[in-house]
Amino acid sequence: MSEPAPPARFAFASVTALFFGWGFVCANNDPLIAAARRVFGLGYTEALLTQIASFVAFFLLSLPAAAMLARFGAMRTILAGLAVMAGGCLVMQAMGRLPDFAVVLAAIFVLASGVTILQVAANPLAAALGPPERSHYRLTLAHSFNALGVVCGVHFGARFVLAGAVFHSPGPIRSAAERAAGIAAMMQAYLVMALLVAGLAALALAARRAIAAAAMPAPPATGGAFAALRSRWALRGALGIALYVGAEVTIGSTLILYLSQAQTLGLPLDAAGAWVANLYWGGALAGRFAGSWLLRFVPAPRLLLLAGLAAAALCLASLVLPGPVGAWCLLTVGLCNSIMFPTIFALTLERSDTPVAATSGLLVLAVGPGAALPLIAGGIADTAGLGWAFAVPALAYLYVAGFAWAARRPPISSG
């Protein structure tokens, strides 16, 4: 097999940078939740509305973004997504004049809308930039850099937002000066991210000729995602995707606050953010590479079953083993999460009897309903304590294990 030409390598590197970029930006939701809760005096449920705003944007914008891609092509769609992302970062600057949590939610919704548009265009483009027989390798490699962006993004948020003295005191923020300092830290972080997004746009423009030369897959000729509603396997897989994404985000969004509690590890918020970046999201990054190797030898349903059961057991262990042991259990869940999304996706495509495009569309849309899990977990945290909120992802992971158990049988044509 011949090596790709330098322009093709430059195009793929540019597109891979987009994966890194949106992972970096989205990862800052977790430090933002911890900061907003202190600055605005929010409960857990209210603070987790930042994640709900992201989920809603993904659910609402997926199909319009697909229509944009079909009409305008990958290059214009990518630039549009980056422009919307930069706009979301700039909306955050409005807190300087209107210091209200509603501004944070509006900014996150706009930012997530841009990420959605970017994802719809970048995923098929990464697969198309080279020989078709290596498309799975390219897409997996691009998503590995997305995971690296997540790790770096959480580090950035922990150091840039949560490292200020205003977030180090255990008590609530009471003075206007402290609140202003906390808001300024959030504004500055998102201004830096706006510059990062602008840099990605410049890189995409520089690579536009190489990117435009890539062979994009033909747009689907089916009726869209809803054609898959008649397939039992498509519905099972969609529920699995929704529950997995909701569980992963629930843990990632609350883990900084959990590690900062005196009865667990008692870490400062910035240190807790670094732990989450290195161990929870870093575990997912390492597990993605290790899982791709293990799938060469272990059947996918069996590996998914083991990952689902292990993740559920670790979440339940954190309920009965509070303190440092429970914290370590939750940090380890990231390693189990690593293979879930691509494995559920692939197993569903193999078993659904509806067109691939329709099944894929339904699975992508399923990310949106996953927003219910952080909301439910936040309500439990406000009423029963933060530790009990991890019963929600435990149940979600048990469903993933059940899906894997059902998928151990060979695919059948009935759907």
N, C-alpha and C positions, 0 to 999 in steps of 0.2 A: 504494500500500500504506500503510495507516494505521500510525502509530507505536504501539508497545506502550504500554499504560497504565503509569503510575508504579508500581503494585504489582507488575506483571509485570517491570519493569526492576529493582525491588528484589529480587525473587525470583531473577532471573538473576544479578545481582551477588553475591547471597549464595552461590549455588551455585558461581559462578566463584571465589569466595574459597576454597571447599573444594578446587578444583583447585590453586590457588596453595599452599594449606596442605600438601597431601600431597606436592607437588613439593618444597617447602621441607624437610619432615621427611625424606623419602627421600634427598635429596641429601646429608644429613649422614652417610650411610654411608661416603662416600669419605673425608672427614677422620677419621671414626671408625676406619677401617681403618689409616690412617697412625699414629694415636695408639695404638691397641691393639697394633700391632706393636711399637712402642717400649716401651710400658708392660709388656707381658707377655712380651717377648722372643720373638715369634712368627716363624715362617717365612712366606713369601708365601702358601703354600697354606693354612696355619692362619688367617692374617689374612683371607683371602678367604672364609672360612666365614661371615662376616657377610652377604655377598651370597647365599650358598647358603641361609641361613636365610630370607632374604626371598623367594627364588624358591620354596622349598618351601611357605611360607605361601600364596603366591599360587596355587600349583597345588592345594593341599589345600582352600583356602577358597572358590574361585571358585563352584563349584556349590552348596555350602551357603548362600553369600551370595545367590545367585540365588533359592533356595527361600525365604530370609528375605524378600527383596524381594517375591516373589509373595504371601506370606502376610500380611506386616505393612505393606507399603507403603513408599514412599520415605522419608518423614519418620522413621519409627522405625528403619529400616535405617541411615540416615545417622547418627542419634544413637548407635545401637549401634556403628557403625564408629568414631566419634569417641571413644566411651567406651573401646573396646578400645585405640585408639591412645594415649590418655592413660595407660591402664594399662601399656602397654609402656614409656612414658617413665618411669613411676614404678618399674617393675621395675629399671631402670638404677640407681636410687638404692640398691638392695640391695648394690651394690659397696662401700658404706661399711662394711658389716659382713662381706661375703664378697667380697674382692677377687680374683675369678677370672674368666677369660675366658668360662667357661660362663654366667655371669650376663649378659654382653654378648650372647651368642647367644640366650639366652632372651628378653631384652628386645627384641631385633631381631625375633625370630619373632612375639612378641605384637604389636609395633608394625606389622609388615607384614601381619598378619592383619587388623588394623583398617583399614589402607589398602586392602586387598582388598575388604572389605565396603563401604567408602566408595566405591570406584571402581565397583563393580557397580551401586550405586544412583545415583550422581551422573552417570554418562555418559548413560543414557537420559533422565534428568531435565533435563539441560542442553539436550538436543535437543528436549524437549517444551515448553519454556517460551516459547512464541510460535507464530507461523504455521508450519505444516509446511513450506512452501516455503523457509524460511530455516533449517531445522534443521541443515544441514551447516555453514552459516556460524557458528551459535551454538556448535556442538561444537568446531569448529576454533578459534574465538576463546577458548573455555574452555581448550583444550589449550595455546594460546599463553601464557596466564597460568600454566599448570602449568609450562611451560618457564621462565618468569620466576621462579617459585618455586624451581626447581632452581638457577638462577644465584644467587639471593639466599641460598639455603640453604648452598651450598658456601662463599660468602663468610662467612656466619655461622660455619660450622664452622671455617674457616681462622682467623678472628679470635678466636673464643671458645674454641676447643679447642687449636689448634696454635700460638697466639701466645705461650704461656707459655715461660719460659726453659728449662724442663725438656725441651722439644722442639727447642731450638736447638742443643744440643751434638751433634756428629756421632756420638759413641760411644754404646754401649748404656746404658740406665738401670741403675745398679748399687745405689744406696742406697735404703733404704726410704722416706726422705723424698721423694726425687724421684718414686718410684713413687706415693706417696700424692698428690703434687701433680698428677700426670698423671691419676690416677683422679678426683680432685676436679674437674678441668676437664671431664672427660666427664660426670660426674654433674650439674654445674651447667648444662651445655649442654642436656641432656635435661630438666632441670627447667624451663628457659625454654620449651622446646618443649611441655611439658605445659601450661603457661599459654597458649601460642598455641592449642593444640587446644581448651582450655576456652573461649577467646574465640570460636573458630569454632562451637562448640556453642551458645554464647549467641546468636551471629548467626543460626544456623539456627533456633533457637527463636523469635527475634524475627520471622523471615520465614516461620514455619510456615504461616500462613494463606494467604499468597501462593503458597508452594510447594505446599500441598495442593490449590490450585485448578488446578494445571497438569495437563494431560491426559497421563497416563502411557501408554505403548504397552501393548497387550494382551500378557500372558505367552504365550510360545510354546507351541503345542500339539503340538510334535514330541517325539521321545524323548530330546532333549538333544544334547549335543555329539557323542556317539559315532555318531549317524546319518550324520555326514559322512565316516566312515571309508571308505565305498565310493567316494568321489570322489577321483580322482587329483589334481585341482587343489586340493581342500581339504587334502590331505596335503602337496602341494608348498608351498602357502601356509603351512601350520602349521610346516613345517620352516624356511621362510624367516623367519617371525616369531621362532621360537626362536633361530635363528642370529644374526639381527640384534640382538635384545635381549641375547643373551649377549656378542656382540662389543662393543656399546656399553658395557655394564656392565664388561666386562673392561678396556677402555681407561680408562674413567672411574675405576675403582677402583684402578688401578696408576699412573696418570699423575702423581699428586702425588709418590709415591715415586720415579718415574723422573726427574722434573724436579729433585728434590733431590739426585740423584747428582752427584758431583763431575765425572764425565766427560761429563755432559750440560749442565745449566745451573748446578748447584750452589746451587740456591735453598734458603733456609730453608723448613721445611714450611708455615708460614703463608703465605709469599709464593707457594710453589708452588700451594697451594690457591686463592689468588686468581687465579693464571694459569689454572688449570683452569676456575674459575667464569667468568672473562671470555672466554676464548678457546675452550675446548672446548664447555662448555655454552652459553655465549653465542653461539657459532657455530651451534649447533643451534637456538637461539631465533631468530636472524636468518634462518637458512635456512628455518625454517617459514613465515615471512611471505613470503620471496622465492620459495620453492617453490610456495606457493599461487598466486602471480601467474604463475609460469612455466608451471604446468599449464594455464593458459588458452590457451597457444600451442604447447606441446610435448606430444606424446603421452606418457601416463604411463609405458608400458613403456620408451620411449627415455630419459626423464629418470631413471628408476630404474636403467637399465643404466649410464648415465654416472656416477651416484652410486656404484653398487656397484663399478665398475671403478676410479674415483678413490680410494675408500676403501681398496680392496685395494692399489693402487699406493702410496699413502701409508704404509700399514703395512709393506709390503715395503721401501720406501725407508728407513724407520727402521732396518731391519736392516743395510743396506749403507752407510748414512750416519749412523753414530752421532754423538753429540754434539749441539750446538745445532741442526744441520740436521734430525736425526732427531726432536728434540723438537718442532720447528715442524711437521714432517710429521704427527705424532700429534695435535697441537693442532688442525690443520686438518680432521681426520677428523670432528669434530663437525658441521661445515657439511654434510658428505656425509650424515650420519645423519638429518638433519632430515626428509626426505620419506619415509624408508623404511617406517616402520610404517604410516602411513595408505595409502600407495600399494600395498604388498603386500596389505593388508587389502582394499582396494577391488578390485584386480585379481582376487583370489581369489574374492570374492563374485560378480563378473561371470562367472566361468568355472566355478564349481562347479555341478553339476546337482542338489545336495541342497538342502533348505530353507535359507533365509538364516539362520534362528535356529540351526540345527544347525551350519552352517559357521562362523558367528560364535562360537558356543560353543567349537568346536574351536580356533579361532585364539586366543581368550583363554586357554584352557588351555595353549596352546603356549608361553606365556611361562615357565611353570615349568621345563620341560626345558632352557631356556636356561642354567640354573644350571651345567650341565656345563662350559661354556666357561671361566668364571672358575676353576673347579677345575683343569681341564687346564692353563690358562695359569699358575696358581700353581705346579703341579708342575714345569713347564718352567723357571719363574723360579728355583725352588730348586735345580735341578740344572744348568742351563746359563746362568743369568743372566737378569736381568729383561728385557733387550732382546729376547731370543729369544721371550719370551712373546707378542709381538705378531704372531708368525706365525699364531697361532690365530685372532684376528679377521680376518687377511688371508684365510684360507681361507673363513671364514664369509661375508665380503663377496663372494668369488668365486661362492659359491652364489647370493647375492642377484642378482648380475649374470646368472647363468645362468637364474634364474627370470624375470628381466625379458626376456631374449632369447627364451625360450619363449613369453612372454606377448605378444610383438609381433604374433602372429597374432590375428585376430578371435576372440572367444569362440565356442565350439561347444557343442552341447547334450549331448555325451557325457560331460562332466565330466572 
